[in-house]
């Protein structure tokens, strides 16, 4: 038996943006994963409070309960016991903790070291330094004992190999799929955005500061100064929680699971969907946009490069200016046929941005194929 797990209910579309839910559906359909654990971290709230007091008394710091061995052992108690013949595929590098039944493999978007450093947790008070050091040490031990370590990007795989000392042959790269129910998607050839004479730049995300919505608004300002009719359409946060700008139209949070058509309509009305994050482990919104035939403009940070295959949009250097991005967009407005060609190219590859496609690669890895190993990718790029 093969079981999928994460910190939460792996069968719920609300857990981790729906990634475990959609992976489980595709993997079960393919006969690759048999079951998924339904865990509830909220049941540990009382223990979190007690643990924080204990941590502050003992180490002078608190924060990071979700990384503690104590929390993970209690979370594992919610799962049904399994035999040694079972295999667990986990989205979280520290779960399940040692001394459980079965073997473990991991499918992650980032290592804990990357999360702590890239997302600023190491500089904040949200996770104590003692907890971070202990978590990384346990993570290294669990990678060493794992059967497979699959990463959603080469960026994450490089950290597993170089930071944690894991053999490259044991590490693989399989980008995740789009967290959209394929049954809700119609014929993409019938979808055409409005004329480029009214340019619509899309933005998705709750954390609009980290995802640099302000930078995208700067791009829009530059385009507007060139007499280009442009708006930035944003979804993922309440209008009252976001910035105020005359070129911004905020539609609020869209529940993809309960109201998929509204989400599809929002994306497919955009000419480009943009993600200029300061830090990003993967960027599932890029896969969703490409699955719906919409090109992506993004900053090349973290694992972003593995979300956008060549010819499906534009990757900009981390230090690219708003003017440089505006110039690229303006070139499409000068030659509208290029935009139509780009969209047609993406539509031809739409099926590659699904979880079905990702599961095919995972099954190949479990069958012994080295096609997606980090070792092979590294030697090819050397």
C-alpha positions as YAML, in Angstrom:
chain: A
units: angstrom
residues:
- id: 1
  name: UNK
  ca: [0.00, 0.00, 0.00]
- id: 2
  name: UNK
  ca: [1.21, 3.51, -0.87]
- id: 3
  name: UNK
  ca: [-0.08, 6.42, 1.25]
- id: 4
  name: UNK
  ca: [0.09, 10.18, 0.65]
- id: 5
  name: UNK
  ca: [0.45, 12.52, 3.61]
- id: 6
  name: UNK
  ca: [1.12, 16.13, 4.54]
- id: 7
  name: UNK
  ca: [0.62, 18.38, 7.56]
- id: 8
  name: UNK
  ca: [-3.15, 18.36, 7.31]
- id: 9
  name: UNK
  ca: [-5.88, 16.51, 5.47]
- id: 10
  name: UNK
  ca: [-4.39, 15.26, 2.20]
- id: 11
  name: UNK
  ca: [-7.90, 14.63, 0.85]
- id: 12
  name: UNK
  ca: [-9.08, 18.23, 1.28]
- id: 13
  name: UNK
  ca: [-8.89, 20.81, -1.54]
- id: 14
  name: UNK
  ca: [-8.18, 23.50, 1.07]
- id: 15
  name: UNK
  ca: [-4.93, 21.93, 2.30]
- id: 16
  name: UNK
  ca: [-1.73, 23.47, 0.86]
- id: 17
  name: UNK
  ca: [-3.57, 25.19, -2.03]
- id: 18
  name: UNK
  ca: [-5.08, 21.84, -3.03]
- id: 19
  name: UNK
  ca: [-1.78, 20.23, -4.07]
- id: 20
  name: UNK
  ca: [-2.16, 16.97, -2.04]
- id: 21
  name: UNK
  ca: [-5.83, 16.74, -3.03]
- id: 22
  name: UNK
  ca: [-5.18, 17.00, -6.78]
- id: 23
  name: UNK
  ca: [-2.08, 14.79, -6.65]
- id: 24
  name: UNK
  ca: [-4.04, 12.14, -4.75]
- id: 25
  name: UNK
  ca: [-6.90, 12.18, -7.25]
- id: 26
  name: UNK
  ca: [-4.56, 11.74, -10.22]
- id: 27
  name: UNK
  ca: [-2.34, 9.17, -8.48]
- id: 28
  name: UNK
  ca: [-5.24, 7.05, -7.27]
- id: 29
  name: UNK
  ca: [-6.76, 7.13, -10.76]
- id: 30
  name: UNK
  ca: [-3.45, 5.83, -12.13]
- id: 31
  name: UNK
  ca: [-3.15, 3.15, -9.45]
- id: 32
  name: UNK
  ca: [-0.02, 4.75, -7.97]
- id: 33
  name: UNK
  ca: [-1.31, 5.86, -4.56]
- id: 34
  name: UNK
  ca: [-3.89, 3.90, -2.62]
- id: 35
  name: UNK
  ca: [-4.80, 6.11, 0.32]
- id: 36
  name: UNK
  ca: [-4.22, 9.48, 1.96]
- id: 37
  name: UNK
  ca: [-4.09, 10.45, 5.61]
- id: 38
  name: UNK
  ca: [-6.64, 12.90, 6.99]
- id: 39
  name: UNK
  ca: [-4.83, 14.68, 9.81]
- id: 40
  name: UNK
  ca: [-5.88, 17.73, 11.81]
- id: 41
  name: UNK
  ca: [-3.06, 19.91, 13.21]
- id: 42
  name: UNK
  ca: [-5.62, 22.18, 14.92]
- id: 43
  name: UNK
  ca: [-6.22, 19.45, 17.46]
- id: 44
  name: UNK
  ca: [-2.78, 20.29, 18.85]
- id: 45
  name: UNK
  ca: [-3.54, 23.92, 19.80]
- id: 46
  name: UNK
  ca: [-3.47, 23.26, 23.55]
- id: 47
  name: UNK
  ca: [-0.20, 21.36, 23.22]
- id: 48
  name: UNK
  ca: [1.24, 24.21, 21.15]
- id: 49
  name: UNK
  ca: [0.63, 26.62, 24.02]
- id: 50
  name: UNK
  ca: [2.25, 24.29, 26.56]
- id: 51
  name: UNK
  ca: [5.18, 23.61, 24.23]
- id: 52
  name: UNK
  ca: [5.81, 27.33, 23.65]
- id: 53
  name: UNK
  ca: [5.99, 27.94, 27.41]
- id: 54
  name: UNK
  ca: [8.37, 25.01, 27.84]
- id: 55
  name: UNK
  ca: [10.54, 26.17, 24.93]
- id: 56
  name: UNK
  ca: [10.81, 29.69, 26.26]
- id: 57
  name: UNK
  ca: [11.80, 28.48, 29.74]
- id: 58
  name: UNK
  ca: [14.36, 26.01, 28.42]
- id: 59
  name: UNK
  ca: [15.83, 27.91, 25.43]
- id: 60
  name: UNK
  ca: [14.76, 31.49, 25.93]
- id: 61
  name: UNK
  ca: [12.87, 31.39, 22.62]
- id: 62
  name: UNK
  ca: [9.58, 30.07, 21.33]
- id: 63
  name: UNK
  ca: [7.93, 29.51, 17.95]
- id: 64
  name: UNK
  ca: [8.11, 26.64, 15.46]
- id: 65
  name: UNK
  ca: [5.94, 24.07, 17.22]
- id: 66
  name: UNK
  ca: [5.01, 22.57, 13.81]
- id: 67
  name: UNK
  ca: [8.66, 21.55, 13.32]
- id: 68
  name: UNK
  ca: [9.07, 19.92, 16.73]
- id: 69
  name: UNK
  ca: [9.38, 16.18, 17.19]
- id: 70
  name: UNK
  ca: [6.72, 16.42, 19.90]
- id: 71
  name: UNK
  ca: [4.11, 17.86, 17.51]
- id: 72
  name: UNK
  ca: [4.93, 15.43, 14.72]
- id: 73
  name: UNK
  ca: [4.68, 12.39, 17.00]
- id: 74
  name: UNK
  ca: [1.28, 13.55, 18.24]
- id: 75
  name: UNK
  ca: [0.12, 14.19, 14.66]
- id: 76
  name: UNK
  ca: [1.21, 10.69, 13.64]
- id: 77
  name: UNK
  ca: [-0.96, 9.28, 16.44]
- id: 78
  name: UNK
  ca: [-4.00, 10.43, 14.40]
- id: 79
  name: UNK
  ca: [-3.09, 8.07, 11.54]
- id: 80
  name: UNK
  ca: [-4.03, 4.42, 11.35]
- id: 81
  name: UNK
  ca: [-1.15, 2.03, 12.12]
- id: 82
  name: UNK
  ca: [0.59, 0.64, 9.04]
- id: 83
  name: UNK
  ca: [2.74, -2.40, 8.40]
- id: 84
  name: UNK
  ca: [6.32, -2.56, 7.21]
- id: 85
  name: UNK
  ca: [5.15, -3.35, 3.67]
- id: 86
  name: UNK
  ca: [3.47, 0.08, 3.34]
- id: 87
  name: UNK
  ca: [5.13, 3.11, 1.78]
- id: 88
  name: UNK
  ca: [4.46, 6.72, 2.69]
- id: 89
  name: UNK
  ca: [4.93, 9.66, 0.32]
- id: 90
  name: UNK
  ca: [5.12, 12.84, 2.35]
- id: 91
  name: UNK
  ca: [5.00, 16.50, 1.34]
- id: 92
  name: UNK
  ca: [6.69, 17.53, 4.60]
- id: 93
  name: UNK
  ca: [10.39, 16.70, 5.15]
- id: 94
  name: UNK
  ca: [10.03, 15.87, 8.86]
- id: 95
  name: UNK
  ca: [6.88, 13.78, 8.67]
- id: 96
  name: UNK
  ca: [6.32, 11.08, 9.61]
- id: 97
  name: UNK
  ca: [8.92, 11.08, 12.40]
- id: 98
  name: UNK
  ca: [11.25, 8.06, 12.80]
- id: 99
  name: UNK
  ca: [10.18, 4.70, 14.23]
- id: 100
  name: UNK
  ca: [7.00, 4.18, 12.25]
- id: 101
  name: UNK
  ca: [5.99, 1.34, 9.98]
- id: 102
  name: UNK
  ca: [6.87, 1.24, 6.29]
- id: 103
  name: UNK
  ca: [9.31, 3.14, 4.10]
- id: 104
  name: UNK
  ca: [9.16, 6.87, 3.34]
- id: 105
  name: UNK
  ca: [9.69, 8.97, 0.23]
- id: 106
  name: UNK
  ca: [9.31, 12.72, -0.07]
- id: 107
  name: UNK
  ca: [7.76, 15.01, -2.65]
- id: 108
  name: UNK
  ca: [8.60, 18.58, -1.64]
- id: 109
  name: UNK
  ca: [8.69, 22.08, -3.07]
- id: 110
  name: UNK
  ca: [11.56, 23.26, -0.84]
- id: 111
  name: UNK
  ca: [13.85, 22.10, 1.94]
- id: 112
  name: UNK
  ca: [13.42, 23.52, 5.42]
- id: 113
  name: UNK
  ca: [16.69, 25.41, 5.07]
- id: 114
  name: UNK
  ca: [15.29, 27.15, 2.00]
- id: 115
  name: UNK
  ca: [12.02, 27.94, 3.77]
- id: 116
  name: UNK
  ca: [13.81, 29.34, 6.79]
- id: 117
  name: UNK
  ca: [16.23, 31.44, 4.75]
- id: 118
  name: UNK
  ca: [14.31, 32.45, 1.61]
- id: 119
  name: UNK
  ca: [11.05, 33.31, 3.39]
- id: 120
  name: UNK
  ca: [12.73, 35.29, 6.15]
- id: 121
  name: UNK
  ca: [11.85, 32.92, 9.00]
- id: 122
  name: UNK
  ca: [15.49, 32.87, 10.10]
- id: 123
  name: UNK
  ca: [15.39, 36.64, 10.62]
- id: 124
  name: UNK
  ca: [12.00, 36.74, 12.30]
- id: 125
  name: UNK
  ca: [10.78, 35.59, 15.68]
- id: 126
  name: UNK
  ca: [8.25, 33.14, 14.26]
- id: 127
  name: UNK
  ca: [10.61, 30.16, 14.56]
- id: 128
  name: UNK
  ca: [13.31, 29.96, 17.22]
- id: 129
  name: UNK
  ca: [16.88, 29.36, 16.13]
- id: 130
  name: UNK
  ca: [17.10, 26.28, 18.34]
- id: 131
  name: UNK
  ca: [14.08, 24.77, 16.58]
- id: 132
  name: UNK
  ca: [15.48, 25.59, 13.13]
- id: 133
  name: UNK
  ca: [18.83, 23.97, 13.86]
- id: 134
  name: UNK
  ca: [17.19, 20.88, 15.35]
- id: 135
  name: UNK
  ca: [14.71, 20.59, 12.46]
- id: 136
  name: UNK
  ca: [17.42, 20.79, 9.79]
- id: 137
  name: UNK
  ca: [19.48, 18.12, 11.57]
- id: 138
  name: UNK
  ca: [16.46, 15.77, 11.72]
- id: 139
  name: UNK
  ca: [15.58, 16.59, 8.12]
- id: 140
  name: UNK
  ca: [19.06, 15.51, 6.99]
- id: 141
  name: UNK
  ca: [18.73, 12.21, 8.85]
- id: 142
  name: UNK
  ca: [15.32, 11.54, 7.33]
- id: 143
  name: UNK
  ca: [16.54, 12.28, 3.81]
- id: 144
  name: UNK
  ca: [19.33, 9.78, 4.36]
- id: 145
  name: UNK
  ca: [16.81, 7.10, 5.34]
- id: 146
  name: UNK
  ca: [14.32, 7.91, 2.56]
- id: 147
  name: UNK
  ca: [13.70, 5.75, -0.50]
- id: 148
  name: UNK
  ca: [13.19, 8.62, -2.97]
- id: 149
  name: UNK
  ca: [13.33, 12.40, -2.62]
- id: 150
  name: UNK
  ca: [11.37, 14.09, -5.39]
- id: 151
  name: UNK
  ca: [11.51, 17.86, -5.68]
- id: 152
  name: UNK
  ca: [9.23, 20.13, -7.67]
- id: 153
  name: UNK
  ca: [12.21, 22.12, -8.95]
- id: 154
  name: UNK
  ca: [15.92, 21.83, -9.58]
- id: 155
  name: UNK
  ca: [16.34, 24.65, -7.07]
- id: 156
  name: UNK
  ca: [14.98, 22.46, -4.27]
- id: 157
  name: UNK
  ca: [16.87, 19.39, -5.51]
- id: 158
  name: UNK
  ca: [20.13, 21.32, -5.46]
- id: 159
  name: UNK
  ca: [19.55, 22.15, -1.79]
- id: 160
  name: UNK
  ca: [18.88, 18.49, -0.93]
- id: 161
  name: UNK
  ca: [22.14, 17.47, -2.62]
- id: 162
  name: UNK
  ca: [24.45, 20.33, -1.69]
- id: 163
  name: UNK
  ca: [23.10, 21.45, 1.67]
- id: 164
  name: UNK
  ca: [22.10, 18.04, 3.04]
- id: 165
  name: UNK
  ca: [24.71, 15.83, 1.37]
- id: 166
  name: UNK
  ca: [22.26, 13.43, -0.28]
- id: 167
  name: UNK
  ca: [23.41, 11.43, -3.31]
- id: 168
  name: UNK
  ca: [22.18, 13.07, -6.56]
- id: 169
  name: UNK
  ca: [21.07, 9.64, -7.82]
- id: 170
  name: UNK
  ca: [18.49, 9.50, -5.02]
- id: 171
  name: UNK
  ca: [17.03, 12.91, -5.82]
- id: 172
  name: UNK
  ca: [14.59, 13.59, -8.68]
- id: 173
  name: UNK
  ca: [12.82, 16.60, -10.19]
- id: 174
  name: UNK
  ca: [9.13, 16.49, -11.11]
- id: 175
  name: UNK
  ca: [7.31, 19.83, -11.36]
- id: 176
  name: UNK
  ca: [3.83, 19.79, -9.89]
- id: 177
  name: UNK
  ca: [0.65, 20.04, -11.90]
- id: 178
  name: UNK
  ca: [-2.17, 22.55, -12.02]
- id: 179
  name: UNK
  ca: [-4.56, 22.55, -9.06]
- id: 180
  name: UNK
  ca: [-7.61, 22.81, -11.32]
- id: 181
  name: UNK
  ca: [-10.18, 20.10, -11.90]
- id: 182
  name: UNK
  ca: [-9.67, 19.13, -15.55]
- id: 183
  name: UNK
  ca: [-13.36, 18.28, -15.89]
- id: 184
  name: UNK
  ca: [-14.19, 21.97, -15.52]
- id: 185
  name: UNK
  ca: [-11.92, 22.99, -18.41]
- id: 186
  name: UNK
  ca: [-13.48, 23.15, -21.85]
- id: 187
  name: UNK
  ca: [-11.89, 23.43, -25.28]
- id: 188
  name: UNK
  ca: [-9.04, 25.92, -24.92]
- id: 189
  name: UNK
  ca: [-9.12, 26.78, -28.62]
- id: 190
  name: UNK
  ca: [-12.49, 28.41, -28.05]
- id: 191
  name: UNK
  ca: [-11.12, 30.80, -25.42]
- id: 192
  name: UNK
  ca: [-9.88, 34.13, -26.66]
- id: 193
  name: UNK
  ca: [-8.99, 37.05, -24.37]
- id: 194
  name: UNK
  ca: [-10.08, 40.54, -25.26]
- id: 195
  name: UNK
  ca: [-8.18, 42.68, -27.72]
- id: 196
  name: UNK
  ca: [-4.68, 43.73, -26.73]
- id: 197
  name: UNK
  ca: [-5.92, 47.29, -27.12]
- id: 198
  name: UNK
  ca: [-7.21, 46.80, -23.54]
- id: 199
  name: UNK
  ca: [-4.32, 45.04, -21.87]
- id: 200
  name: UNK
  ca: [-5.10, 42.92, -18.80]
- id: 201
  name: UNK
  ca: [-2.27, 41.74, -16.55]
- id: 202
  name: UNK
  ca: [-3.34, 39.06, -14.05]
- id: 203
  name: UNK
  ca: [-2.10, 38.59, -10.50]
- id: 204
  name: UNK
  ca: [-2.88, 35.68, -8.15]
- id: 205
  name: UNK
  ca: [-1.95, 35.36, -4.51]
- id: 206
  name: UNK
  ca: [-2.86, 36.13, -0.92]
- id: 207
  name: UNK
  ca: [0.60, 37.39, 0.05]
- id: 208
  name: UNK
  ca: [0.61, 40.30, -2.38]
- id: 209
  name: UNK
  ca: [3.65, 41.92, -0.77]
- id: 210
  name: UNK
  ca: [5.96, 38.89, -1.17]
- id: 211
  name: UNK
  ca: [4.56, 38.28, -4.65]
- id: 212
  name: UNK
  ca: [5.43, 41.90, -5.54]
- id: 213
  name: UNK
  ca: [2.09, 43.25, -6.69]
- id: 214
  name: UNK
  ca: [3.56, 46.75, -6.25]
- id: 215
  name: UNK
  ca: [6.23, 45.94, -8.86]
- id: 216
  name: UNK
  ca: [3.54, 44.84, -11.31]
- id: 217
  name: UNK
  ca: [1.67, 48.09, -10.68]
- id: 218
  name: UNK
  ca: [4.91, 49.94, -11.50]
- id: 219
  name: UNK
  ca: [4.99, 48.05, -14.82]
- id: 220
  name: UNK
  ca: [1.40, 49.07, -15.48]
- id: 221
  name: UNK
  ca: [2.21, 52.72, -14.69]
- id: 222
  name: UNK
  ca: [5.01, 52.69, -17.25]
- id: 223
  name: UNK
  ca: [2.73, 51.18, -19.89]
- id: 224
  name: UNK
  ca: [0.00, 53.70, -19.10]
- id: 225
  name: UNK
  ca: [2.53, 56.53, -19.49]
- id: 226
  name: UNK
  ca: [3.07, 55.22, -23.03]
- id: 227
  name: UNK
  ca: [-0.66, 55.68, -23.71]
- id: 228
  name: UNK
  ca: [-1.38, 51.94, -23.39]
- id: 229
  name: UNK
  ca: [-4.78, 51.14, -21.92]
- id: 230
  name: UNK
  ca: [-3.91, 48.67, -19.15]
- id: 231
  name: UNK
  ca: [-5.32, 47.26, -15.93]
- id: 232
  name: UNK
  ca: [-3.98, 44.86, -13.30]
- id: 233
  name: UNK
  ca: [-6.61, 42.30, -12.27]
- id: 234
  name: UNK
  ca: [-5.82, 40.74, -8.89]
- id: 235
  name: UNK
  ca: [-7.35, 37.80, -7.04]
- id: 236
  name: UNK
  ca: [-6.47, 36.09, -3.78]
- id: 237
  name: UNK
  ca: [-6.94, 38.79, -1.15]
- id: 238
  name: UNK
  ca: [-9.75, 41.02, 0.05]
- id: 239
  name: UNK
  ca: [-9.78, 44.47, -1.58]
- id: 240
  name: UNK
  ca: [-9.56, 46.10, 1.85]
- id: 241
  name: UNK
  ca: [-6.35, 44.18, 2.59]
- id: 242
  name: UNK
  ca: [-4.49, 45.19, -0.57]
- id: 243
  name: UNK
  ca: [-2.97, 48.36, -1.99]
- id: 244
  name: UNK
  ca: [-4.94, 51.21, -3.52]
- id: 245
  name: UNK
  ca: [-4.12, 52.05, -7.12]
- id: 246
  name: UNK
  ca: [-6.05, 53.54, -10.02]
- id: 247
  name: UNK
  ca: [-4.90, 50.76, -12.39]
- id: 248
  name: UNK
  ca: [-5.76, 47.90, -9.98]
- id: 249
  name: UNK
  ca: [-8.99, 45.94, -10.07]
- id: 250
  name: UNK
  ca: [-9.28, 43.51, -7.17]
- id: 251
  name: UNK
  ca: [-11.87, 40.71, -7.30]
- id: 252
  name: UNK
  ca: [-11.12, 39.16, -3.90]
- id: 253
  name: UNK
  ca: [-10.54, 35.50, -3.09]
- id: 254
  name: UNK
  ca: [-11.80, 32.93, -5.60]
- id: 255
  name: UNK
  ca: [-12.52, 29.41, -4.33]
- id: 256
  name: UNK
  ca: [-11.28, 27.21, -7.18]
- id: 257
  name: UNK
  ca: [-12.96, 24.13, -5.79]
- id: 258
  name: UNK
  ca: [-16.41, 25.55, -5.09]
- id: 259
  name: UNK
  ca: [-16.51, 28.05, -7.95]
- id: 260
  name: UNK
  ca: [-14.14, 26.77, -10.65]
- id: 261
  name: UNK
  ca: [-15.83, 28.64, -13.47]
- id: 262
  name: UNK
  ca: [-15.21, 32.00, -11.83]
- id: 263
  name: UNK
  ca: [-11.52, 31.12, -11.49]
- id: 264
  name: UNK
  ca: [-11.30, 29.97, -15.12]
- id: 265
  name: UNK
  ca: [-13.04, 33.12, -16.33]
- id: 266
  name: UNK
  ca: [-10.66, 35.30, -14.35]
- id: 267
  name: UNK
  ca: [-7.50, 33.65, -15.71]
- id: 268
  name: UNK
  ca: [-8.67, 33.30, -19.29]
- id: 269
  name: UNK
  ca: [-9.62, 36.98, -19.49]
- id: 270
  name: UNK
  ca: [-5.94, 37.91, -18.88]
- id: 271
  name: UNK
  ca: [-3.37, 38.45, -21.60]
- id: 272
  name: UNK
  ca: [-0.54, 37.58, -19.20]
- id: 273
  name: UNK
  ca: [-0.48, 36.26, -15.63]
- id: 274
  name: UNK
  ca: [2.41, 37.73, -13.67]
- id: 275
  name: UNK
  ca: [4.43, 36.50, -10.69]
- id: 276
  name: UNK
  ca: [7.35, 38.72, -9.64]
- id: 277
  name: UNK
  ca: [7.86, 37.28, -6.16]
- id: 278
  name: UNK
  ca: [10.81, 38.14, -3.99]
- id: 279
  name: UNK
  ca: [10.80, 34.49, -2.84]
- id: 280
  name: UNK
  ca: [8.88, 31.53, -4.29]
- id: 281
  name: UNK
  ca: [9.42, 27.80, -3.78]
- id: 282
  name: UNK
  ca: [7.42, 26.82, -6.84]
- id: 283
  name: UNK
  ca: [4.54, 29.01, -8.02]
- id: 284
  name: UNK
  ca: [1.54, 26.79, -8.69]
- id: 285
  name: UNK
  ca: [-0.37, 29.72, -10.22]
- id: 286
  name: UNK
  ca: [2.05, 29.63, -13.15]
- id: 287
  name: UNK
  ca: [1.10, 26.01, -13.87]
- id: 288
  name: UNK
  ca: [-2.59, 26.87, -13.61]
- id: 289
  name: UNK
  ca: [-2.25, 29.78, -16.02]
- id: 290
  name: UNK
  ca: [-0.36, 27.67, -18.55]
- id: 291
  name: UNK
  ca: [-2.88, 24.83, -18.16]
- id: 292
  name: UNK
  ca: [-5.51, 27.36, -19.26]
- id: 293
  name: UNK
  ca: [-3.44, 28.58, -22.19]
- id: 294
  name: UNK
  ca: [-2.35, 31.92, -20.74]
- id: 295
  name: UNK
  ca: [1.32, 32.98, -20.96]
- id: 296
  name: UNK
  ca: [3.24, 33.83, -17.80]
- id: 297
  name: UNK
  ca: [5.66, 36.62, -16.94]
- id: 298
  name: UNK
  ca: [7.73, 35.89, -13.83]
- id: 299
  name: UNK
  ca: [10.87, 36.71, -11.89]
- id: 300
  name: UNK
  ca: [13.44, 33.92, -11.90]
- id: 301
  name: UNK
  ca: [13.75, 33.24, -8.17]
- id: 302
  name: UNK
  ca: [13.52, 30.00, -6.18]
- id: 303
  name: UNK
  ca: [11.83, 27.20, -8.12]
- id: 304
  name: UNK
  ca: [10.03, 29.48, -10.59]
- id: 305
  name: UNK
  ca: [12.09, 28.41, -13.61]
- id: 306
  name: UNK
  ca: [10.69, 24.87, -13.42]
- id: 307
  name: UNK
  ca: [7.12, 26.17, -13.60]
- id: 308
  name: UNK
  ca: [7.57, 27.83, -17.01]
- id: 309
  name: UNK
  ca: [9.01, 25.72, -19.83]
- id: 310
  name: UNK
  ca: [10.88, 27.59, -22.52]
- id: 311
  name: UNK
  ca: [8.54, 29.20, -25.01]
- id: 312
  name: UNK
  ca: [5.61, 29.51, -22.60]
- id: 313
  name: UNK
  ca: [6.26, 33.01, -21.34]
- id: 314
  name: UNK
  ca: [9.16, 35.09, -20.10]
- id: 315
  name: UNK
  ca: [11.51, 34.65, -17.14]
- id: 316
  name: UNK
  ca: [13.15, 37.86, -15.96]
- id: 317
  name: UNK
  ca: [16.36, 38.17, -13.97]
- id: 318
  name: UNK
  ca: [15.83, 38.90, -10.25]
- id: 319
  name: UNK
  ca: [17.13, 42.43, -10.77]
- id: 320
  name: UNK
  ca: [15.09, 43.18, -13.91]
- id: 321
  name: UNK
  ca: [13.46, 46.62, -13.78]
- id: 322
  name: UNK
  ca: [9.81, 47.48, -14.31]
- id: 323
  name: UNK
  ca: [10.84, 49.25, -17.51]
- id: 324
  name: UNK
  ca: [12.45, 46.09, -18.89]
- id: 325
  name: UNK
  ca: [9.27, 44.11, -18.20]
- id: 326
  name: UNK
  ca: [7.13, 46.85, -19.75]
- id: 327
  name: UNK
  ca: [9.32, 46.79, -22.88]
- id: 328
  name: UNK
  ca: [8.70, 43.06, -23.37]
- id: 329
  name: UNK
  ca: [4.96, 43.50, -22.99]
- id: 330
  name: UNK
  ca: [4.92, 46.50, -25.33]
- id: 331
  name: UNK
  ca: [6.63, 44.43, -28.02]
- id: 332
  name: UNK
  ca: [3.65, 42.07, -28.05]
- id: 333
  name: UNK
  ca: [1.30, 45.00, -28.42]
- id: 334
  name: UNK
  ca: [3.29, 46.17, -31.43]
- id: 335
  name: UNK
  ca: [3.05, 42.68, -32.96]
- id: 336
  name: UNK
  ca: [-0.25, 41.10, -31.79]
- id: 337
  name: UNK
  ca: [0.33, 38.00, -33.93]
- id: 338
  name: UNK
  ca: [3.26, 37.09, -31.65]
- id: 339
  name: UNK
  ca: [0.90, 36.95, -28.69]
- id: 340
  name: UNK
  ca: [-1.53, 34.74, -30.62]
- id: 341
  name: UNK
  ca: [1.34, 32.43, -31.60]
- id: 342
  name: UNK
  ca: [2.54, 32.26, -28.00]
- id: 343
  name: UNK
  ca: [-0.92, 31.30, -26.77]
- id: 344
  name: UNK
  ca: [-1.27, 28.64, -29.47]
- id: 345
  name: UNK
  ca: [2.08, 27.14, -28.46]
- id: 346
  name: UNK
  ca: [1.00, 26.96, -24.83]
- id: 347
  name: UNK
  ca: [-2.35, 25.36, -25.71]
- id: 348
  name: UNK
  ca: [-0.50, 22.61, -27.57]
- id: 349
  name: UNK
  ca: [1.35, 21.76, -24.35]
- id: 350
  name: UNK
  ca: [-1.59, 22.24, -21.96]
- id: 351
  name: UNK
  ca: [-1.76, 18.57, -20.96]
- id: 352
  name: UNK
  ca: [1.83, 18.67, -19.69]
- id: 353
  name: UNK
  ca: [0.80, 21.04, -16.90]
- id: 354
  name: UNK
  ca: [-1.54, 18.50, -15.27]
- id: 355
  name: UNK
  ca: [-1.14, 16.23, -12.28]
- id: 356
  name: UNK
  ca: [-1.74, 13.27, -14.61]
- id: 357
  name: UNK
  ca: [1.50, 14.19, -16.38]
- id: 358
  name: UNK
  ca: [3.34, 14.58, -13.08]
- id: 359
  name: UNK
  ca: [2.10, 11.21, -11.84]
- id: 360
  name: UNK
  ca: [3.40, 9.53, -15.01]
- id: 361
  name: UNK
  ca: [6.86, 10.83, -14.11]
- id: 362
  name: UNK
  ca: [6.54, 9.71, -10.49]
- id: 363
  name: UNK
  ca: [5.56, 6.22, -11.63]
- id: 364
  name: UNK
  ca: [8.58, 6.12, -13.92]
- id: 365
  name: UNK
  ca: [10.86, 7.00, -10.98]
- id: 366
  name: UNK
  ca: [9.33, 4.26, -8.82]
- id: 367
  name: UNK
  ca: [9.85, 1.84, -11.73]
- id: 368
  name: UNK
  ca: [13.58, 2.60, -11.70]
- id: 369
  name: UNK
  ca: [13.87, 5.16, -14.51]
- id: 370
  name: UNK
  ca: [16.71, 7.67, -14.11]
- id: 371
  name: UNK
  ca: [15.06, 10.06, -16.59]
- id: 372
  name: UNK
  ca: [14.12, 12.61, -13.92]
- id: 373
  name: UNK
  ca: [17.06, 12.18, -11.55]
- id: 374
  name: UNK
  ca: [18.94, 15.26, -10.44]
- id: 375
  name: UNK
  ca: [22.18, 13.43, -11.19]
- id: 376
  name: UNK
  ca: [21.24, 13.09, -14.86]
- id: 377
  name: UNK
  ca: [19.97, 16.65, -15.10]
- id: 378
  name: UNK
  ca: [23.20, 17.94, -13.54]
- id: 379
  name: UNK
  ca: [25.41, 15.99, -15.95]
- id: 380
  name: UNK
  ca: [23.32, 17.15, -18.91]
- id: 381
  name: UNK
  ca: [23.66, 20.80, -17.88]
- id: 382
  name: UNK
  ca: [27.34, 20.56, -16.98]
...
